[in-house]
Amino acid sequence: MSEHLKIKLSIADRVYPLTIKPQQEEGLRKAAKEIEVMIKKFEQSYAVRDKQDVLAMCALQFASKTIQQDMNGAGEHSEAIEQLKNLELLVKSQLS
């Protein structure tokens, strides 16, 4: 059976106990810290007092960041494929 860790993460003044694989710990702790930083930033910038509103804004920011990276990656991927096709045509023309 695989080894698991029990950790506690604090997000928005709440503690969340988690059972995780050891290799997940660093990423989860960094994510929790990034959320806390973002919460403070939103609270200072927008004077929002309701934690649910702040958490919703954090979720939107993270989701849009992820989607934008996926969209940018897809564009880069199709551009790379196009360049490879052009190289393939060039090589074929030189071999003929």
N, C-alpha and C positions, 0 to 999 in steps of 0.2 A: 504494500500500500504506500502511496506517495505521502511525503511529509508535508504537513500544513502548519502555518503559523496563525496565531490568534493575535490580532492587532486592534487598536482602537484609533480611529481617525476623528478629529473634531472639525466639523464644517458648520458654519453659521450658528455657533454656540450650542451645537448638539454633538454628542459623542456617538459614533457608529462603530460597534464591534464587528469585526470581519474575520472570517477564516479564509486564508489565502495561501497560494503557493509561494514559497520563498522568493522566487524570481519576480513576483508581482509587487513586492513590498516597496521597492524604490520608486517605481512608477506611480503607485497609488499615493504615496506620501508626497511626491512632487505635485501630483494633480490636486491633492487636498490643499497644499500650500498655495498653489496658483489660484484656486477658487477663493481662498481666504483673502489673498491680495486683491483679487478682482472685486470681491464683496466690499472691502474697505474703500476701494476706488469709486465704486458706484454710490456708496453711502455718502461719501464726501462730495462727489460731483453733483448728485441729483437730490440730496437731502431726502432719500427714501428711508422710511422707518420700518416698513413691513418686510420682514426677511423673505417671505415668499416672492414678493415682487423683485427683490434683489437676486434671489436664486433663479427666477425665471429669466432675468436679464443676463445672468451668467450663462445659463443653459443656451440661450439664443446666441450669445457671443461665441461659445465653444462650438456649437453646431454650425454656425455660418462659417467659422474658420475652417472646420473640417471639410465642409462641402466645397468651399472655395479652393482648398488644396486639392481635393479630388478633381474638381473641374479643371484646374490648372494642369494637374498631372495628366488628365485625359488628353488635353490639347498638346502637351509635350510628347505624349506617347504617339499620337497620330502624326505629328510632325516628324518624329524619328522614323516611323514606318514609311512615310513618304520619301524621306531621304534614303532609306535603305532600298526602296524600289528604284529610285533614280540611279543609285550606285549599281544595282543589279543590271539595269538596262545598259549602263555604261560598260560594265565588264563584259556583258554578252555581245555588245557591239564591237568591242576590241578583240574578242575571241573569234568572231565570224570572219 
